[in-house]
Amino acid sequence: MAILTPLSLADARRIGALYGLEIADVRGLLAGSVNSNFALTLADGRGQVFLRVYEEQQLAAASREARMLEHLAAGGVATPQPLRRRDRAPGSEGAAFIAEHAGKPVALFPWVAGDSLCQARVTPDATRRVGSALARVHLVGASFEGASASRFDLDGLDQRLRGLRAHAGDAPSLPPEVAAAVDELTSRLERIRAATPRTSGPETLIHGDLFRDNVLWQDGEISALLDFESASRGSAAFDLAVTMLAWCFGDDLDPALAAALAAGYTSVRPLSAEERGRLFHESLVAALRFSITRITDFELRPKGSGVYKDFRRFLARQRTLERLGPEGLLALLGV
């Protein structure tokens, strides 16, 4: 991810002062795929804080996310709680956390030490811990009021595919492999929509994007869950499916990793019969979502413009799920 919105030392000091912080240095972080992120060094020698410029969210959405993170952190979820501005009165809710830079919302967070895991370092113990942490998000998040609906429901994904099909008729058109993938994904979406269970089940707050780069580790334990930008109201089964697809696939689905993930989750929050019944469907939806968004958000970007995430990996995950079928997936997860 490039730094889309530059931040000078003078701007960092102006923002830091709103939070009662004196800033000595600012450094851009080439991490993430949506926002511009910076490390701010504190002048008093107490280390660093993390600054995020929200490139896509407006003030209201950024304020809502700040309230959500405060709620989750207060409930015991391992996520950094946003810093409060010193010039805002208590009770001002989300506005108490958000500053502005270049016309965009900004939030500051405590710096959390830790590393993300590459796939080769993911063990059953790691996925068990991730499953437990995700279940905690769902338990604590259920009482959060104000979460928005997901922009990645089937209608939203259909709209993205319509845009891609329209793009295919332009000059230059889509690359042949991408155009073929769009046709395949369109057919898959139609099949998934036709097979959608009649009952939707209860909704909770879901992370929606708990990939390996959104979890920090220190000494074998999770130090932080990051990047709740895609958080929304939604199905816990969908969120568990996203996490399984993100953590339990190398070249193929690893049964030991998947079973440990499910065991960790259900040790904190057992799945209802309805959620178990939806798990296969939600897994297909999750694979469809990331196949489509990796085309729209990464594949069609100019080459060399930043992070690249390959849609082909999620097409392969869809095919694996279809080979397993509903009963095979439940048996593999042990739920």
VMD Tcl script that draws the C-alpha trace (Angstrom):
set ca {
  {0.00 0.00 0.00}
  {1.37 3.41 -0.95}
  {1.04 6.42 1.32}
  {-1.90 8.08 -0.41}
  {-2.06 11.06 1.96}
  {1.34 12.45 3.04}
  {1.80 13.52 6.64}
  {4.50 16.05 7.50}
  {6.12 16.33 10.91}
  {4.33 19.66 11.42}
  {0.96 18.02 10.69}
  {1.79 15.08 12.97}
  {2.66 17.50 15.78}
  {-0.59 19.43 15.26}
  {-2.63 16.23 15.43}
  {-0.65 14.82 18.34}
  {-1.28 17.96 20.38}
  {-5.04 17.26 20.20}
  {-4.34 14.05 22.11}
  {-1.89 15.58 24.56}
  {1.11 14.09 22.77}
  {4.36 15.72 21.68}
  {5.60 14.14 18.46}
  {9.31 13.94 17.62}
  {9.21 12.02 14.33}
  {6.82 10.54 11.75}
  {7.38 7.50 9.54}
  {5.08 6.12 6.83}
  {4.15 2.45 7.03}
  {3.76 0.45 3.84}
  {1.11 -1.84 5.29}
  {-2.57 -2.40 4.68}
  {-4.49 -2.13 1.44}
  {-6.93 0.76 2.02}
  {-5.68 3.43 4.42}
  {-2.50 5.48 4.92}
  {-0.71 4.50 8.14}
  {2.10 6.13 10.11}
  {4.27 5.52 13.16}
  {4.65 8.61 15.34}
  {7.60 8.71 17.73}
  {6.86 10.43 21.04}
  {9.22 13.13 22.25}
  {9.15 11.94 25.87}
  {10.80 8.64 25.03}
  {7.67 6.52 25.69}
  {7.85 4.89 22.29}
  {5.40 5.29 19.43}
  {1.74 5.61 18.58}
  {0.00 4.48 15.42}
  {-1.81 7.03 13.21}
  {-4.34 6.05 10.55}
  {-5.68 8.30 7.82}
  {-9.01 6.89 6.61}
  {-8.83 7.10 2.83}
  {-12.33 5.83 2.09}
  {-14.42 6.29 5.23}
  {-16.15 9.56 5.99}
  {-16.20 11.16 9.45}
  {-19.39 9.42 10.61}
  {-18.10 5.97 9.62}
  {-14.69 6.54 11.21}
  {-16.35 7.77 14.41}
  {-18.58 4.69 14.47}
  {-15.55 2.44 14.06}
  {-13.82 4.20 16.96}
  {-16.84 3.63 19.22}
  {-16.90 -0.01 18.15}
  {-13.22 -0.53 18.95}
  {-13.66 1.07 22.36}
  {-16.60 -1.28 23.02}
  {-14.64 -4.36 21.95}
  {-11.51 -3.44 23.92}
  {-13.57 -2.74 27.05}
  {-15.12 -6.21 26.68}
  {-11.78 -7.98 26.60}
  {-11.16 -8.28 22.86}
  {-7.45 -7.97 22.09}
  {-7.65 -4.89 19.92}
  {-6.04 -1.46 20.51}
  {-8.47 1.06 21.97}
  {-8.35 4.39 20.08}
  {-6.88 7.34 21.93}
  {-9.24 10.08 23.10}
  {-8.71 13.70 22.21}
  {-7.93 15.96 25.15}
  {-10.03 18.84 23.76}
  {-13.30 16.90 23.61}
  {-15.67 16.52 26.54}
  {-16.52 13.04 27.89}
  {-19.67 11.65 26.31}
  {-18.98 12.99 22.84}
  {-18.78 9.37 21.66}
  {-17.01 8.69 18.38}
  {-16.13 12.35 17.80}
  {-13.96 12.20 20.92}
  {-11.50 9.96 19.04}
  {-11.29 11.45 15.54}
  {-9.14 14.28 14.20}
  {-8.83 15.53 10.61}
  {-6.01 15.80 8.11}
  {-6.25 16.85 4.46}
  {-10.02 16.69 4.75}
  {-9.93 13.06 5.91}
  {-10.64 11.44 9.32}
  {-7.65 10.45 11.44}
  {-7.40 8.23 14.51}
  {-4.51 7.47 16.87}
  {-3.92 4.15 18.62}
  {-1.43 2.75 21.13}
  {1.48 1.02 19.45}
  {1.18 -2.76 19.87}
  {4.29 -4.88 19.46}
  {4.03 -8.12 17.56}
  {4.50 -9.91 14.25}
  {2.10 -11.48 11.81}
  {2.55 -15.12 10.79}
  {3.36 -16.38 7.33}
  {1.40 -19.48 6.33}
  {4.36 -21.75 7.02}
  {4.33 -20.64 10.69}
  {0.61 -21.29 11.23}
  {0.09 -24.23 13.60}
  {-3.03 -25.84 15.09}
  {-2.26 -24.00 18.34}
  {-2.27 -20.70 16.43}
  {-5.58 -21.38 14.69}
  {-7.12 -22.51 17.98}
  {-6.15 -19.16 19.50}
  {-7.49 -17.29 16.49}
  {-10.79 -19.17 16.73}
  {-11.12 -18.27 20.42}
  {-10.33 -14.61 19.69}
  {-12.92 -14.47 16.90}
  {-15.57 -15.98 19.16}
  {-14.80 -13.26 21.72}
  {-15.40 -10.61 19.04}
  {-18.82 -12.13 18.35}
  {-19.78 -12.40 22.01}
  {-18.73 -8.86 22.92}
  {-19.83 -7.37 19.61}
  {-23.37 -8.67 19.96}
  {-24.12 -5.84 22.40}
  {-22.66 -3.09 20.20}
  {-25.34 -0.84 18.75}
  {-24.75 1.04 15.54}
  {-22.85 -1.43 13.33}
  {-23.64 -0.95 9.67}
  {-24.79 -3.61 7.23}
  {-22.10 -5.30 5.17}
  {-21.31 -3.85 1.76}
  {-20.27 -7.33 0.64}
  {-23.67 -9.07 0.61}
  {-24.75 -10.96 -2.50}
  {-26.35 -7.86 -4.02}
  {-23.14 -5.89 -3.47}
  {-21.06 -8.65 -5.03}
  {-23.46 -8.87 -7.96}
  {-23.04 -5.14 -8.52}
  {-19.26 -5.55 -8.65}
  {-19.59 -8.35 -11.18}
  {-21.92 -6.19 -13.29}
  {-19.26 -3.49 -13.28}
  {-16.63 -6.01 -14.38}
  {-18.82 -7.31 -17.18}
  {-19.41 -3.76 -18.36}
  {-15.67 -3.17 -18.21}
  {-15.13 -6.24 -20.39}
  {-16.88 -4.45 -23.25}
  {-14.61 -1.41 -23.03}
  {-11.28 -0.93 -24.74}
  {-8.98 -2.20 -23.48}
  {-11.11 -5.09 -22.30}
  {-10.41 -7.41 -19.38}
  {-7.51 -9.84 -19.78}
  {-8.88 -13.20 -21.05}
  {-8.15 -15.04 -17.78}
  {-9.95 -12.37 -15.76}
  {-12.91 -12.33 -18.15}
  {-13.21 -16.11 -17.83}
  {-13.07 -15.82 -14.05}
  {-15.83 -13.19 -14.09}
  {-18.04 -15.57 -16.09}
  {-17.31 -18.39 -13.63}
  {-18.00 -16.16 -10.63}
  {-21.26 -14.93 -12.14}
  {-22.46 -18.53 -12.49}
  {-21.33 -19.35 -8.95}
  {-23.16 -16.35 -7.53}
  {-26.38 -17.43 -9.24}
  {-26.03 -20.95 -7.82}
  {-25.25 -19.65 -4.33}
  {-28.19 -17.27 -4.41}
  {-30.54 -20.06 -5.49}
  {-29.32 -22.29 -2.63}
  {-29.44 -19.62 0.10}
  {-31.03 -21.06 3.28}
  {-34.47 -19.67 4.04}
  {-33.57 -18.61 7.57}
  {-30.76 -16.13 8.14}
  {-30.24 -16.64 11.88}
  {-29.15 -14.04 14.43}
  {-26.64 -11.35 13.50}
  {-23.73 -10.07 15.54}
  {-20.78 -7.80 14.97}
  {-18.32 -9.54 12.65}
  {-14.76 -8.64 11.72}
  {-15.16 -9.72 8.11}
  {-11.45 -9.74 7.23}
  {-9.49 -11.65 9.89}
  {-6.57 -12.62 7.68}
  {-3.09 -13.42 8.95}
  {-1.84 -9.84 8.46}
  {-4.62 -8.58 10.75}
  {-3.40 -10.55 13.78}
  {-0.24 -9.68 15.73}
  {1.59 -12.27 17.84}
  {4.08 -12.00 20.66}
  {5.62 -14.96 22.53}
  {3.14 -17.37 20.97}
  {0.05 -15.42 22.00}
  {-2.19 -12.95 20.17}
  {-1.24 -9.38 21.05}
  {-3.78 -7.64 18.82}
  {-6.57 -8.08 16.30}
  {-6.33 -5.29 13.73}
  {-8.19 -3.62 10.87}
  {-11.89 -3.65 11.63}
  {-12.57 -1.59 8.50}
  {-14.83 -4.32 7.08}
  {-16.64 -4.95 10.39}
  {-20.42 -4.99 10.10}
  {-23.56 -6.71 11.27}
  {-23.52 -10.20 9.93}
  {-23.46 -13.94 10.38}
  {-20.99 -15.47 12.82}
  {-20.84 -18.49 10.51}
  {-19.71 -16.24 7.66}
  {-16.97 -14.70 9.80}
  {-15.76 -18.14 10.90}
  {-15.74 -19.21 7.25}
  {-13.67 -16.17 6.20}
  {-11.16 -16.95 8.93}
  {-10.97 -20.61 7.93}
  {-10.31 -19.67 4.30}
  {-7.64 -17.19 5.40}
  {-5.76 -19.35 7.92}
  {-6.26 -22.98 7.00}
  {-5.26 -23.12 3.34}
  {-1.77 -23.56 1.97}
  {-1.88 -25.47 -1.26}
  {-5.07 -27.10 0.02}
  {-7.33 -27.06 3.06}
  {-5.38 -28.33 6.08}
  {-7.73 -30.49 8.20}
  {-5.69 -30.11 11.40}
  {-5.65 -26.30 11.15}
  {-9.37 -26.13 10.34}
  {-10.39 -28.48 13.16}
  {-8.28 -26.53 15.68}
  {-9.82 -23.23 14.51}
  {-13.34 -24.58 15.01}
  {-12.43 -26.12 18.38}
  {-11.03 -22.82 19.61}
  {-14.12 -20.97 18.46}
  {-16.66 -23.35 19.97}
  {-14.79 -23.49 23.28}
  {-15.79 -19.84 23.74}
  {-19.01 -19.57 21.72}
  {-20.74 -22.80 20.59}
  {-22.36 -22.67 17.17}
  {-26.13 -22.96 17.07}
  {-27.74 -25.65 14.93}
  {-28.82 -22.92 12.53}
  {-25.26 -21.58 12.25}
  {-23.91 -25.07 11.63}
  {-26.52 -25.49 8.91}
  {-25.37 -22.27 7.23}
  {-21.64 -22.87 7.49}
  {-21.18 -24.44 4.04}
  {-23.27 -21.75 2.35}
  {-21.40 -18.98 4.16}
  {-18.07 -20.55 3.19}
  {-19.06 -20.40 -0.47}
  {-20.15 -16.77 -0.05}
  {-16.85 -15.91 1.65}
  {-14.79 -17.51 -1.13}
  {-16.93 -15.73 -3.71}
  {-16.47 -12.39 -1.97}
  {-12.68 -12.52 -1.91}
  {-12.45 -13.88 -5.45}
  {-14.43 -10.86 -6.67}
  {-12.85 -8.18 -4.50}
  {-9.34 -9.33 -5.34}
  {-10.19 -8.73 -8.99}
  {-11.81 -5.33 -8.43}
  {-9.37 -4.09 -5.77}
  {-6.06 -5.63 -6.84}
  {-6.01 -7.38 -10.21}
  {-7.08 -4.30 -12.17}
  {-4.72 -1.89 -10.44}
  {-1.68 -0.72 -12.39}
  {1.18 -3.17 -11.85}
  {3.62 -2.08 -9.18}
  {1.06 0.13 -7.43}
  {1.33 -1.64 -4.07}
  {0.12 -4.83 -2.38}
  {-1.09 -7.53 -4.77}
  {-3.53 -10.26 -3.72}
  {-4.27 -13.04 -6.19}
  {-7.94 -13.84 -6.93}
  {-6.93 -17.28 -8.23}
  {-6.24 -18.51 -4.70}
  {-9.88 -17.97 -3.75}
  {-11.19 -19.56 -6.92}
  {-9.21 -22.63 -5.84}
  {-10.77 -22.43 -2.37}
  {-14.25 -22.38 -3.90}
  {-13.50 -25.54 -5.86}
  {-12.17 -27.27 -2.73}
  {-15.35 -26.40 -0.82}
  {-17.54 -27.73 -3.60}
  {-15.63 -31.01 -3.57}
  {-16.13 -31.32 0.19}
  {-19.84 -30.52 0.20}
  {-21.82 -29.53 3.33}
  {-21.36 -32.75 5.28}
  {-17.71 -33.07 4.38}
  {-16.99 -29.55 5.62}
  {-18.79 -30.10 8.94}
  {-17.00 -33.41 9.46}
  {-13.63 -31.84 8.73}
  {-14.30 -29.01 11.20}
  {-15.67 -31.39 13.81}
  {-18.71 -29.21 14.61}
}
mol new
graphics top color blue
foreach p $ca { graphics top sphere $p radius 0.5 }
foreach p [lrange $ca 0 end-1] q [lrange $ca 1 end] { graphics top cylinder $p $q radius 0.2 }
display resetview
